[in-house]
Amino acid sequence: MTDSLAERKMQFMFALRSKGVTDMNVLTAMEKVDRGLFVKGLFADRAYEDTPLPIPCGQTISQPSVVGLMTQVLNVSPRDKVLEVGTGSGYQAAILSHLARRVYTVDRHRRLVAEAQKIFQELDLANVTAFAADGSFGLPEQAPFDRIIVTAAAEDAPGPLLAQLRVGGTMVLPVGQSDAVQSMIKVERTDDGFDYEEIRPVRFVPLVEGMARDN
């Protein structure tokens, strides 16, 4: 690469804006969190491209503009308690840590949780707690949550997660029955039930029940 790291980071931020990430709080959080810390090995030099990249355990670190858009739709406030289902590299949780009061993140892959925890400690993100657990059941002992974000695609919004969303709360997740056809949706819990809004097409790994066997 002939361009400097600073130039690549500047281009990274420009790409986020050009893809519709316009919320200044989200952009500031994404500027603070260096994606390069979360992309290791062969793909490290592609950390500032707006593309999903492979991480261990057959998972991916999401496309930065999609991370930004999901975070923007989630509309996190400084007093919010947030649940993330699908820790992955830890990148999304690190961004949420700069926006929320508390972030709880769960993943079925123990290795990913352990590696993410190391980065959270290095970055001194004291308001993030990571668990190795079956995320499809959420974290009932910490419920209710003001915001829930799911970074893997289910056929529908999982019932246990809906039950852990407080009235007035928001959940953002991809839904779809195949890898090819998925939509990012926003779910808002009201006194009367749930309101659903389709946001845009996306592509995520599937939400799988149970703990992974590669641990």
PyMOL CGO cylinders between C-alpha atoms (Angstrom):
from pymol import cmd
from pymol.cgo import CYLINDER

trace = [
    CYLINDER, 0.00, 0.00, 0.00, 1.40, 3.39, -0.93, 0.3, 1, 1, 1, 1, 1, 1,
    CYLINDER, 1.40, 3.39, -0.93, -1.07, 5.49, 1.03, 0.3, 1, 1, 1, 1, 1, 1,
    CYLINDER, -1.07, 5.49, 1.03, -0.55, 6.06, 4.74, 0.3, 1, 1, 1, 1, 1, 1,
    CYLINDER, -0.55, 6.06, 4.74, -2.57, 4.56, 7.56, 0.3, 1, 1, 1, 1, 1, 1,
    CYLINDER, -2.57, 4.56, 7.56, -4.01, 8.01, 8.32, 0.3, 1, 1, 1, 1, 1, 1,
    CYLINDER, -4.01, 8.01, 8.32, -5.22, 8.32, 4.72, 0.3, 1, 1, 1, 1, 1, 1,
    CYLINDER, -5.22, 8.32, 4.72, -6.79, 4.86, 4.82, 0.3, 1, 1, 1, 1, 1, 1,
    CYLINDER, -6.79, 4.86, 4.82, -8.62, 5.75, 8.04, 0.3, 1, 1, 1, 1, 1, 1,
    CYLINDER, -8.62, 5.75, 8.04, -9.83, 9.00, 6.48, 0.3, 1, 1, 1, 1, 1, 1,
    CYLINDER, -9.83, 9.00, 6.48, -11.10, 7.10, 3.43, 0.3, 1, 1, 1, 1, 1, 1,
    CYLINDER, -11.10, 7.10, 3.43, -12.75, 4.62, 5.83, 0.3, 1, 1, 1, 1, 1, 1,
    CYLINDER, -12.75, 4.62, 5.83, -14.74, 7.42, 7.50, 0.3, 1, 1, 1, 1, 1, 1,
    CYLINDER, -14.74, 7.42, 7.50, -15.66, 8.92, 4.12, 0.3, 1, 1, 1, 1, 1, 1,
    CYLINDER, -15.66, 8.92, 4.12, -16.97, 5.51, 2.98, 0.3, 1, 1, 1, 1, 1, 1,
    CYLINDER, -16.97, 5.51, 2.98, -19.20, 5.31, 6.06, 0.3, 1, 1, 1, 1, 1, 1,
    CYLINDER, -19.20, 5.31, 6.06, -20.75, 8.71, 5.31, 0.3, 1, 1, 1, 1, 1, 1,
    CYLINDER, -20.75, 8.71, 5.31, -21.21, 7.92, 1.63, 0.3, 1, 1, 1, 1, 1, 1,
    CYLINDER, -21.21, 7.92, 1.63, -23.14, 4.73, 2.55, 0.3, 1, 1, 1, 1, 1, 1,
    CYLINDER, -23.14, 4.73, 2.55, -25.60, 6.66, 4.75, 0.3, 1, 1, 1, 1, 1, 1,
    CYLINDER, -25.60, 6.66, 4.75, -24.00, 6.63, 8.21, 0.3, 1, 1, 1, 1, 1, 1,
    CYLINDER, -24.00, 6.63, 8.21, -24.73, 10.24, 9.15, 0.3, 1, 1, 1, 1, 1, 1,
    CYLINDER, -24.73, 10.24, 9.15, -25.36, 10.16, 12.92, 0.3, 1, 1, 1, 1, 1, 1,
    CYLINDER, -25.36, 10.16, 12.92, -22.48, 12.12, 14.45, 0.3, 1, 1, 1, 1, 1, 1,
    CYLINDER, -22.48, 12.12, 14.45, -22.46, 10.07, 17.66, 0.3, 1, 1, 1, 1, 1, 1,
    CYLINDER, -22.46, 10.07, 17.66, -22.12, 6.85, 15.67, 0.3, 1, 1, 1, 1, 1, 1,
    CYLINDER, -22.12, 6.85, 15.67, -19.42, 8.32, 13.41, 0.3, 1, 1, 1, 1, 1, 1,
    CYLINDER, -19.42, 8.32, 13.41, -17.48, 9.57, 16.43, 0.3, 1, 1, 1, 1, 1, 1,
    CYLINDER, -17.48, 9.57, 16.43, -17.66, 6.14, 18.08, 0.3, 1, 1, 1, 1, 1, 1,
    CYLINDER, -17.66, 6.14, 18.08, -16.51, 4.45, 14.88, 0.3, 1, 1, 1, 1, 1, 1,
    CYLINDER, -16.51, 4.45, 14.88, -13.63, 6.89, 14.58, 0.3, 1, 1, 1, 1, 1, 1,
    CYLINDER, -13.63, 6.89, 14.58, -12.53, 6.02, 18.13, 0.3, 1, 1, 1, 1, 1, 1,
    CYLINDER, -12.53, 6.02, 18.13, -12.57, 2.24, 17.53, 0.3, 1, 1, 1, 1, 1, 1,
    CYLINDER, -12.57, 2.24, 17.53, -9.72, 1.08, 15.29, 0.3, 1, 1, 1, 1, 1, 1,
    CYLINDER, -9.72, 1.08, 15.29, -11.04, -1.78, 13.12, 0.3, 1, 1, 1, 1, 1, 1,
    CYLINDER, -11.04, -1.78, 13.12, -7.42, -2.79, 12.55, 0.3, 1, 1, 1, 1, 1, 1,
    CYLINDER, -7.42, -2.79, 12.55, -7.30, -4.19, 16.10, 0.3, 1, 1, 1, 1, 1, 1,
    CYLINDER, -7.30, -4.19, 16.10, -10.07, -6.67, 15.26, 0.3, 1, 1, 1, 1, 1, 1,
    CYLINDER, -10.07, -6.67, 15.26, -8.77, -8.00, 11.93, 0.3, 1, 1, 1, 1, 1, 1,
    CYLINDER, -8.77, -8.00, 11.93, -5.80, -10.34, 12.27, 0.3, 1, 1, 1, 1, 1, 1,
    CYLINDER, -5.80, -10.34, 12.27, -3.57, -12.40, 10.00, 0.3, 1, 1, 1, 1, 1, 1,
    CYLINDER, -3.57, -12.40, 10.00, -3.98, -12.54, 6.22, 0.3, 1, 1, 1, 1, 1, 1,
    CYLINDER, -3.98, -12.54, 6.22, -6.69, -9.89, 6.09, 0.3, 1, 1, 1, 1, 1, 1,
    CYLINDER, -6.69, -9.89, 6.09, -5.07, -7.32, 8.40, 0.3, 1, 1, 1, 1, 1, 1,
    CYLINDER, -5.07, -7.32, 8.40, -4.14, -5.01, 5.51, 0.3, 1, 1, 1, 1, 1, 1,
    CYLINDER, -4.14, -5.01, 5.51, -7.80, -4.88, 4.45, 0.3, 1, 1, 1, 1, 1, 1,
    CYLINDER, -7.80, -4.88, 4.45, -9.10, -3.71, 7.83, 0.3, 1, 1, 1, 1, 1, 1,
    CYLINDER, -9.10, -3.71, 7.83, -10.07, -0.26, 6.52, 0.3, 1, 1, 1, 1, 1, 1,
    CYLINDER, -10.07, -0.26, 6.52, -11.97, -1.48, 3.47, 0.3, 1, 1, 1, 1, 1, 1,
    CYLINDER, -11.97, -1.48, 3.47, -15.76, -1.35, 3.57, 0.3, 1, 1, 1, 1, 1, 1,
    CYLINDER, -15.76, -1.35, 3.57, -16.11, -5.10, 3.26, 0.3, 1, 1, 1, 1, 1, 1,
    CYLINDER, -16.11, -5.10, 3.26, -16.88, -8.07, 5.52, 0.3, 1, 1, 1, 1, 1, 1,
    CYLINDER, -16.88, -8.07, 5.52, -13.80, -10.17, 6.33, 0.3, 1, 1, 1, 1, 1, 1,
    CYLINDER, -13.80, -10.17, 6.33, -13.26, -13.70, 7.70, 0.3, 1, 1, 1, 1, 1, 1,
    CYLINDER, -13.26, -13.70, 7.70, -12.43, -14.19, 11.37, 0.3, 1, 1, 1, 1, 1, 1,
    CYLINDER, -12.43, -14.19, 11.37, -11.82, -17.49, 13.25, 0.3, 1, 1, 1, 1, 1, 1,
    CYLINDER, -11.82, -17.49, 13.25, -14.52, -20.13, 13.82, 0.3, 1, 1, 1, 1, 1, 1,
    CYLINDER, -14.52, -20.13, 13.82, -15.96, -19.64, 10.34, 0.3, 1, 1, 1, 1, 1, 1,
    CYLINDER, -15.96, -19.64, 10.34, -17.45, -16.26, 11.28, 0.3, 1, 1, 1, 1, 1, 1,
    CYLINDER, -17.45, -16.26, 11.28, -17.04, -12.78, 9.78, 0.3, 1, 1, 1, 1, 1, 1,
    CYLINDER, -17.04, -12.78, 9.78, -16.44, -9.23, 10.92, 0.3, 1, 1, 1, 1, 1, 1,
    CYLINDER, -16.44, -9.23, 10.92, -19.28, -7.29, 9.33, 0.3, 1, 1, 1, 1, 1, 1,
    CYLINDER, -19.28, -7.29, 9.33, -18.94, -4.63, 6.66, 0.3, 1, 1, 1, 1, 1, 1,
    CYLINDER, -18.94, -4.63, 6.66, -18.24, -1.34, 8.51, 0.3, 1, 1, 1, 1, 1, 1,
    CYLINDER, -18.24, -1.34, 8.51, -21.02, 0.58, 6.76, 0.3, 1, 1, 1, 1, 1, 1,
    CYLINDER, -21.02, 0.58, 6.76, -23.52, -2.11, 7.81, 0.3, 1, 1, 1, 1, 1, 1,
    CYLINDER, -23.52, -2.11, 7.81, -22.21, -1.93, 11.40, 0.3, 1, 1, 1, 1, 1, 1,
    CYLINDER, -22.21, -1.93, 11.40, -22.69, 1.84, 11.26, 0.3, 1, 1, 1, 1, 1, 1,
    CYLINDER, -22.69, 1.84, 11.26, -26.19, 1.64, 9.80, 0.3, 1, 1, 1, 1, 1, 1,
    CYLINDER, -26.19, 1.64, 9.80, -27.33, -0.97, 12.33, 0.3, 1, 1, 1, 1, 1, 1,
    CYLINDER, -27.33, -0.97, 12.33, -25.92, 1.14, 15.17, 0.3, 1, 1, 1, 1, 1, 1,
    CYLINDER, -25.92, 1.14, 15.17, -27.61, 4.23, 13.75, 0.3, 1, 1, 1, 1, 1, 1,
    CYLINDER, -27.61, 4.23, 13.75, -30.99, 2.47, 13.54, 0.3, 1, 1, 1, 1, 1, 1,
    CYLINDER, -30.99, 2.47, 13.54, -30.53, 1.15, 17.09, 0.3, 1, 1, 1, 1, 1, 1,
    CYLINDER, -30.53, 1.15, 17.09, -30.42, 4.80, 18.30, 0.3, 1, 1, 1, 1, 1, 1,
    CYLINDER, -30.42, 4.80, 18.30, -28.49, 4.15, 21.52, 0.3, 1, 1, 1, 1, 1, 1,
    CYLINDER, -28.49, 4.15, 21.52, -28.55, 6.75, 24.29, 0.3, 1, 1, 1, 1, 1, 1,
    CYLINDER, -28.55, 6.75, 24.29, -25.94, 7.18, 27.07, 0.3, 1, 1, 1, 1, 1, 1,
    CYLINDER, -25.94, 7.18, 27.07, -28.24, 5.65, 29.70, 0.3, 1, 1, 1, 1, 1, 1,
    CYLINDER, -28.24, 5.65, 29.70, -29.06, 2.50, 27.72, 0.3, 1, 1, 1, 1, 1, 1,
    CYLINDER, -29.06, 2.50, 27.72, -28.27, -1.09, 28.63, 0.3, 1, 1, 1, 1, 1, 1,
    CYLINDER, -28.27, -1.09, 28.63, -27.56, -2.97, 25.41, 0.3, 1, 1, 1, 1, 1, 1,
    CYLINDER, -27.56, -2.97, 25.41, -27.47, -6.69, 24.56, 0.3, 1, 1, 1, 1, 1, 1,
    CYLINDER, -27.47, -6.69, 24.56, -25.48, -7.81, 21.53, 0.3, 1, 1, 1, 1, 1, 1,
    CYLINDER, -25.48, -7.81, 21.53, -26.05, -11.35, 20.26, 0.3, 1, 1, 1, 1, 1, 1,
    CYLINDER, -26.05, -11.35, 20.26, -23.01, -12.46, 18.26, 0.3, 1, 1, 1, 1, 1, 1,
    CYLINDER, -23.01, -12.46, 18.26, -19.81, -11.01, 19.71, 0.3, 1, 1, 1, 1, 1, 1,
    CYLINDER, -19.81, -11.01, 19.71, -17.69, -12.16, 16.78, 0.3, 1, 1, 1, 1, 1, 1,
    CYLINDER, -17.69, -12.16, 16.78, -14.50, -10.09, 16.68, 0.3, 1, 1, 1, 1, 1, 1,
    CYLINDER, -14.50, -10.09, 16.68, -15.83, -7.69, 19.34, 0.3, 1, 1, 1, 1, 1, 1,
    CYLINDER, -15.83, -7.69, 19.34, -15.86, -4.73, 16.93, 0.3, 1, 1, 1, 1, 1, 1,
    CYLINDER, -15.86, -4.73, 16.93, -19.58, -3.95, 17.21, 0.3, 1, 1, 1, 1, 1, 1,
    CYLINDER, -19.58, -3.95, 17.21, -19.53, -4.19, 21.01, 0.3, 1, 1, 1, 1, 1, 1,
    CYLINDER, -19.53, -4.19, 21.01, -16.54, -1.84, 21.18, 0.3, 1, 1, 1, 1, 1, 1,
    CYLINDER, -16.54, -1.84, 21.18, -18.44, 0.77, 19.17, 0.3, 1, 1, 1, 1, 1, 1,
    CYLINDER, -18.44, 0.77, 19.17, -21.53, 0.34, 21.35, 0.3, 1, 1, 1, 1, 1, 1,
    CYLINDER, -21.53, 0.34, 21.35, -19.36, 0.86, 24.46, 0.3, 1, 1, 1, 1, 1, 1,
    CYLINDER, -19.36, 0.86, 24.46, -18.85, 4.49, 23.45, 0.3, 1, 1, 1, 1, 1, 1,
    CYLINDER, -18.85, 4.49, 23.45, -22.61, 5.06, 23.09, 0.3, 1, 1, 1, 1, 1, 1,
    CYLINDER, -22.61, 5.06, 23.09, -24.27, 3.08, 25.91, 0.3, 1, 1, 1, 1, 1, 1,
    CYLINDER, -24.27, 3.08, 25.91, -24.08, 2.82, 29.70, 0.3, 1, 1, 1, 1, 1, 1,
    CYLINDER, -24.08, 2.82, 29.70, -23.60, -0.97, 29.67, 0.3, 1, 1, 1, 1, 1, 1,
    CYLINDER, -23.60, -0.97, 29.67, -23.01, -3.49, 26.89, 0.3, 1, 1, 1, 1, 1, 1,
    CYLINDER, -23.01, -3.49, 26.89, -23.55, -7.22, 27.35, 0.3, 1, 1, 1, 1, 1, 1,
    CYLINDER, -23.55, -7.22, 27.35, -22.37, -9.35, 24.44, 0.3, 1, 1, 1, 1, 1, 1,
    CYLINDER, -22.37, -9.35, 24.44, -22.77, -13.12, 23.94, 0.3, 1, 1, 1, 1, 1, 1,
    CYLINDER, -22.77, -13.12, 23.94, -21.36, -15.61, 21.45, 0.3, 1, 1, 1, 1, 1, 1,
    CYLINDER, -21.36, -15.61, 21.45, -21.56, -19.39, 21.11, 0.3, 1, 1, 1, 1, 1, 1,
    CYLINDER, -21.56, -19.39, 21.11, -17.84, -19.59, 20.25, 0.3, 1, 1, 1, 1, 1, 1,
    CYLINDER, -17.84, -19.59, 20.25, -15.71, -19.53, 23.40, 0.3, 1, 1, 1, 1, 1, 1,
    CYLINDER, -15.71, -19.53, 23.40, -12.58, -18.71, 21.41, 0.3, 1, 1, 1, 1, 1, 1,
    CYLINDER, -12.58, -18.71, 21.41, -14.13, -15.57, 19.92, 0.3, 1, 1, 1, 1, 1, 1,
    CYLINDER, -14.13, -15.57, 19.92, -15.34, -14.40, 23.34, 0.3, 1, 1, 1, 1, 1, 1,
    CYLINDER, -15.34, -14.40, 23.34, -11.88, -14.92, 24.86, 0.3, 1, 1, 1, 1, 1, 1,
    CYLINDER, -11.88, -14.92, 24.86, -10.15, -13.02, 22.04, 0.3, 1, 1, 1, 1, 1, 1,
    CYLINDER, -10.15, -13.02, 22.04, -12.68, -10.18, 22.16, 0.3, 1, 1, 1, 1, 1, 1,
    CYLINDER, -12.68, -10.18, 22.16, -12.30, -9.89, 25.95, 0.3, 1, 1, 1, 1, 1, 1,
    CYLINDER, -12.30, -9.89, 25.95, -8.54, -9.37, 25.52, 0.3, 1, 1, 1, 1, 1, 1,
    CYLINDER, -8.54, -9.37, 25.52, -9.16, -6.46, 23.16, 0.3, 1, 1, 1, 1, 1, 1,
    CYLINDER, -9.16, -6.46, 23.16, -11.79, -4.94, 25.47, 0.3, 1, 1, 1, 1, 1, 1,
    CYLINDER, -11.79, -4.94, 25.47, -9.24, -5.04, 28.30, 0.3, 1, 1, 1, 1, 1, 1,
    CYLINDER, -9.24, -5.04, 28.30, -6.51, -3.53, 26.10, 0.3, 1, 1, 1, 1, 1, 1,
    CYLINDER, -6.51, -3.53, 26.10, -8.88, -0.69, 25.17, 0.3, 1, 1, 1, 1, 1, 1,
    CYLINDER, -8.88, -0.69, 25.17, -10.02, -0.31, 28.81, 0.3, 1, 1, 1, 1, 1, 1,
    CYLINDER, -10.02, -0.31, 28.81, -13.69, -0.77, 27.86, 0.3, 1, 1, 1, 1, 1, 1,
    CYLINDER, -13.69, -0.77, 27.86, -14.90, -1.35, 31.40, 0.3, 1, 1, 1, 1, 1, 1,
    CYLINDER, -14.90, -1.35, 31.40, -18.60, -1.14, 30.48, 0.3, 1, 1, 1, 1, 1, 1,
    CYLINDER, -18.60, -1.14, 30.48, -18.52, -4.23, 28.20, 0.3, 1, 1, 1, 1, 1, 1,
    CYLINDER, -18.52, -4.23, 28.20, -19.17, -7.72, 29.58, 0.3, 1, 1, 1, 1, 1, 1,
    CYLINDER, -19.17, -7.72, 29.58, -18.77, -10.72, 27.27, 0.3, 1, 1, 1, 1, 1, 1,
    CYLINDER, -18.77, -10.72, 27.27, -20.26, -14.19, 27.81, 0.3, 1, 1, 1, 1, 1, 1,
    CYLINDER, -20.26, -14.19, 27.81, -19.82, -17.52, 26.06, 0.3, 1, 1, 1, 1, 1, 1,
    CYLINDER, -19.82, -17.52, 26.06, -23.46, -18.56, 25.81, 0.3, 1, 1, 1, 1, 1, 1,
    CYLINDER, -23.46, -18.56, 25.81, -26.24, -19.53, 23.40, 0.3, 1, 1, 1, 1, 1, 1,
    CYLINDER, -26.24, -19.53, 23.40, -27.25, -16.05, 22.25, 0.3, 1, 1, 1, 1, 1, 1,
    CYLINDER, -27.25, -16.05, 22.25, -30.57, -17.19, 20.81, 0.3, 1, 1, 1, 1, 1, 1,
    CYLINDER, -30.57, -17.19, 20.81, -31.82, -17.26, 24.41, 0.3, 1, 1, 1, 1, 1, 1,
    CYLINDER, -31.82, -17.26, 24.41, -30.39, -13.84, 25.25, 0.3, 1, 1, 1, 1, 1, 1,
    CYLINDER, -30.39, -13.84, 25.25, -29.34, -13.10, 28.83, 0.3, 1, 1, 1, 1, 1, 1,
    CYLINDER, -29.34, -13.10, 28.83, -32.50, -13.39, 30.95, 0.3, 1, 1, 1, 1, 1, 1,
    CYLINDER, -32.50, -13.39, 30.95, -30.60, -12.69, 34.19, 0.3, 1, 1, 1, 1, 1, 1,
    CYLINDER, -30.60, -12.69, 34.19, -29.66, -9.21, 32.89, 0.3, 1, 1, 1, 1, 1, 1,
    CYLINDER, -29.66, -9.21, 32.89, -33.02, -8.38, 31.24, 0.3, 1, 1, 1, 1, 1, 1,
    CYLINDER, -33.02, -8.38, 31.24, -34.78, -6.18, 30.42, 0.3, 1, 1, 1, 1, 1, 1,
    CYLINDER, -34.78, -6.18, 30.42, -32.63, -4.38, 27.85, 0.3, 1, 1, 1, 1, 1, 1,
    CYLINDER, -32.63, -4.38, 27.85, -33.16, -0.94, 26.34, 0.3, 1, 1, 1, 1, 1, 1,
    CYLINDER, -33.16, -0.94, 26.34, -31.56, -2.01, 23.08, 0.3, 1, 1, 1, 1, 1, 1,
    CYLINDER, -31.56, -2.01, 23.08, -30.81, -5.41, 21.51, 0.3, 1, 1, 1, 1, 1, 1,
    CYLINDER, -30.81, -5.41, 21.51, -28.71, -5.95, 18.40, 0.3, 1, 1, 1, 1, 1, 1,
    CYLINDER, -28.71, -5.95, 18.40, -28.33, -9.32, 16.69, 0.3, 1, 1, 1, 1, 1, 1,
    CYLINDER, -28.33, -9.32, 16.69, -25.45, -9.82, 14.26, 0.3, 1, 1, 1, 1, 1, 1,
    CYLINDER, -25.45, -9.82, 14.26, -26.60, -13.15, 12.81, 0.3, 1, 1, 1, 1, 1, 1,
    CYLINDER, -26.60, -13.15, 12.81, -29.70, -13.87, 10.75, 0.3, 1, 1, 1, 1, 1, 1,
    CYLINDER, -29.70, -13.87, 10.75, -32.72, -15.69, 12.16, 0.3, 1, 1, 1, 1, 1, 1,
    CYLINDER, -32.72, -15.69, 12.16, -35.88, -16.62, 10.28, 0.3, 1, 1, 1, 1, 1, 1,
    CYLINDER, -35.88, -16.62, 10.28, -37.81, -14.34, 12.61, 0.3, 1, 1, 1, 1, 1, 1,
    CYLINDER, -37.81, -14.34, 12.61, -37.05, -12.22, 15.65, 0.3, 1, 1, 1, 1, 1, 1,
    CYLINDER, -37.05, -12.22, 15.65, -36.40, -14.84, 18.39, 0.3, 1, 1, 1, 1, 1, 1,
    CYLINDER, -36.40, -14.84, 18.39, -39.11, -14.97, 21.08, 0.3, 1, 1, 1, 1, 1, 1,
    CYLINDER, -39.11, -14.97, 21.08, -36.69, -14.99, 24.05, 0.3, 1, 1, 1, 1, 1, 1,
    CYLINDER, -36.69, -14.99, 24.05, -35.04, -11.80, 22.76, 0.3, 1, 1, 1, 1, 1, 1,
    CYLINDER, -35.04, -11.80, 22.76, -38.37, -10.07, 22.20, 0.3, 1, 1, 1, 1, 1, 1,
    CYLINDER, -38.37, -10.07, 22.20, -39.32, -10.99, 25.79, 0.3, 1, 1, 1, 1, 1, 1,
    CYLINDER, -39.32, -10.99, 25.79, -36.11, -9.38, 27.11, 0.3, 1, 1, 1, 1, 1, 1,
    CYLINDER, -36.11, -9.38, 27.11, -36.73, -6.04, 25.36, 0.3, 1, 1, 1, 1, 1, 1,
    CYLINDER, -36.73, -6.04, 25.36, -38.26, -3.44, 27.64, 0.3, 1, 1, 1, 1, 1, 1,
    CYLINDER, -38.26, -3.44, 27.64, -41.38, -1.51, 26.62, 0.3, 1, 1, 1, 1, 1, 1,
    CYLINDER, -41.38, -1.51, 26.62, -40.11, 1.45, 24.62, 0.3, 1, 1, 1, 1, 1, 1,
    CYLINDER, -40.11, 1.45, 24.62, -36.99, -0.50, 23.63, 0.3, 1, 1, 1, 1, 1, 1,
    CYLINDER, -36.99, -0.50, 23.63, -35.59, -1.21, 20.17, 0.3, 1, 1, 1, 1, 1, 1,
    CYLINDER, -35.59, -1.21, 20.17, -34.09, -4.33, 18.60, 0.3, 1, 1, 1, 1, 1, 1,
    CYLINDER, -34.09, -4.33, 18.60, -32.23, -4.39, 15.28, 0.3, 1, 1, 1, 1, 1, 1,
    CYLINDER, -32.23, -4.39, 15.28, -31.48, -7.66, 13.52, 0.3, 1, 1, 1, 1, 1, 1,
    CYLINDER, -31.48, -7.66, 13.52, -31.21, -9.37, 10.15, 0.3, 1, 1, 1, 1, 1, 1,
    CYLINDER, -31.21, -9.37, 10.15, -33.98, -11.82, 9.29, 0.3, 1, 1, 1, 1, 1, 1,
    CYLINDER, -33.98, -11.82, 9.29, -34.31, -14.16, 6.35, 0.3, 1, 1, 1, 1, 1, 1,
    CYLINDER, -34.31, -14.16, 6.35, -34.71, -17.82, 5.44, 0.3, 1, 1, 1, 1, 1, 1,
    CYLINDER, -34.71, -17.82, 5.44, -31.59, -18.05, 3.28, 0.3, 1, 1, 1, 1, 1, 1,
    CYLINDER, -31.59, -18.05, 3.28, -28.14, -16.53, 2.84, 0.3, 1, 1, 1, 1, 1, 1,
    CYLINDER, -28.14, -16.53, 2.84, -29.36, -14.83, -0.32, 0.3, 1, 1, 1, 1, 1, 1,
    CYLINDER, -29.36, -14.83, -0.32, -32.47, -13.05, 0.98, 0.3, 1, 1, 1, 1, 1, 1,
    CYLINDER, -32.47, -13.05, 0.98, -32.15, -11.23, 4.27, 0.3, 1, 1, 1, 1, 1, 1,
    CYLINDER, -32.15, -11.23, 4.27, -33.47, -7.90, 5.56, 0.3, 1, 1, 1, 1, 1, 1,
    CYLINDER, -33.47, -7.90, 5.56, -32.31, -5.70, 8.40, 0.3, 1, 1, 1, 1, 1, 1,
    CYLINDER, -32.31, -5.70, 8.40, -35.37, -4.95, 10.50, 0.3, 1, 1, 1, 1, 1, 1,
    CYLINDER, -35.37, -4.95, 10.50, -36.11, -2.70, 13.44, 0.3, 1, 1, 1, 1, 1, 1,
    CYLINDER, -36.11, -2.70, 13.44, -38.47, -3.95, 16.16, 0.3, 1, 1, 1, 1, 1, 1,
    CYLINDER, -38.47, -3.95, 16.16, -39.92, -1.55, 18.72, 0.3, 1, 1, 1, 1, 1, 1,
    CYLINDER, -39.92, -1.55, 18.72, -41.74, -2.82, 21.78, 0.3, 1, 1, 1, 1, 1, 1,
    CYLINDER, -41.74, -2.82, 21.78, -44.89, -0.88, 22.63, 0.3, 1, 1, 1, 1, 1, 1,
    CYLINDER, -44.89, -0.88, 22.63, -47.49, -1.23, 25.37, 0.3, 1, 1, 1, 1, 1, 1,
    CYLINDER, -47.49, -1.23, 25.37, -49.60, -3.18, 22.87, 0.3, 1, 1, 1, 1, 1, 1,
    CYLINDER, -49.60, -3.18, 22.87, -46.96, -5.44, 21.32, 0.3, 1, 1, 1, 1, 1, 1,
    CYLINDER, -46.96, -5.44, 21.32, -44.25, -5.00, 18.69, 0.3, 1, 1, 1, 1, 1, 1,
    CYLINDER, -44.25, -5.00, 18.69, -43.88, -2.73, 15.68, 0.3, 1, 1, 1, 1, 1, 1,
    CYLINDER, -43.88, -2.73, 15.68, -41.70, -3.99, 12.82, 0.3, 1, 1, 1, 1, 1, 1,
    CYLINDER, -41.70, -3.99, 12.82, -39.95, -1.89, 10.18, 0.3, 1, 1, 1, 1, 1, 1,
    CYLINDER, -39.95, -1.89, 10.18, -37.89, -3.20, 7.28, 0.3, 1, 1, 1, 1, 1, 1,
    CYLINDER, -37.89, -3.20, 7.28, -34.71, -1.17, 6.78, 0.3, 1, 1, 1, 1, 1, 1,
    CYLINDER, -34.71, -1.17, 6.78, -32.61, -2.62, 3.93, 0.3, 1, 1, 1, 1, 1, 1,
    CYLINDER, -32.61, -2.62, 3.93, -31.25, -5.85, 2.41, 0.3, 1, 1, 1, 1, 1, 1,
    CYLINDER, -31.25, -5.85, 2.41, -28.25, -7.35, 4.23, 0.3, 1, 1, 1, 1, 1, 1,
    CYLINDER, -28.25, -7.35, 4.23, -26.26, -10.57, 4.36, 0.3, 1, 1, 1, 1, 1, 1,
    CYLINDER, -26.26, -10.57, 4.36, -25.19, -12.20, 7.64, 0.3, 1, 1, 1, 1, 1, 1,
    CYLINDER, -25.19, -12.20, 7.64, -24.12, -15.61, 8.90, 0.3, 1, 1, 1, 1, 1, 1,
    CYLINDER, -24.12, -15.61, 8.90, -27.05, -17.62, 10.33, 0.3, 1, 1, 1, 1, 1, 1,
    CYLINDER, -27.05, -17.62, 10.33, -28.06, -17.49, 13.99, 0.3, 1, 1, 1, 1, 1, 1,
    CYLINDER, -28.06, -17.49, 13.99, -27.38, -20.99, 15.32, 0.3, 1, 1, 1, 1, 1, 1,
    CYLINDER, -27.38, -20.99, 15.32, -28.71, -22.43, 18.58, 0.3, 1, 1, 1, 1, 1, 1,
    CYLINDER, -28.71, -22.43, 18.58, -26.44, -24.22, 21.04, 0.3, 1, 1, 1, 1, 1, 1,
    CYLINDER, -26.44, -24.22, 21.04, -22.78, -23.80, 21.96, 0.3, 1, 1, 1, 1, 1, 1,
    CYLINDER, -22.78, -23.80, 21.96, -20.27, -24.34, 19.15, 0.3, 1, 1, 1, 1, 1, 1,
    CYLINDER, -20.27, -24.34, 19.15, -18.32, -27.60, 19.13, 0.3, 1, 1, 1, 1, 1, 1,
    CYLINDER, -18.32, -27.60, 19.13, -15.05, -25.99, 18.03, 0.3, 1, 1, 1, 1, 1, 1,
    CYLINDER, -15.05, -25.99, 18.03, -14.31, -24.84, 21.58, 0.3, 1, 1, 1, 1, 1, 1,
]
cmd.load_cgo(trace, "trace")
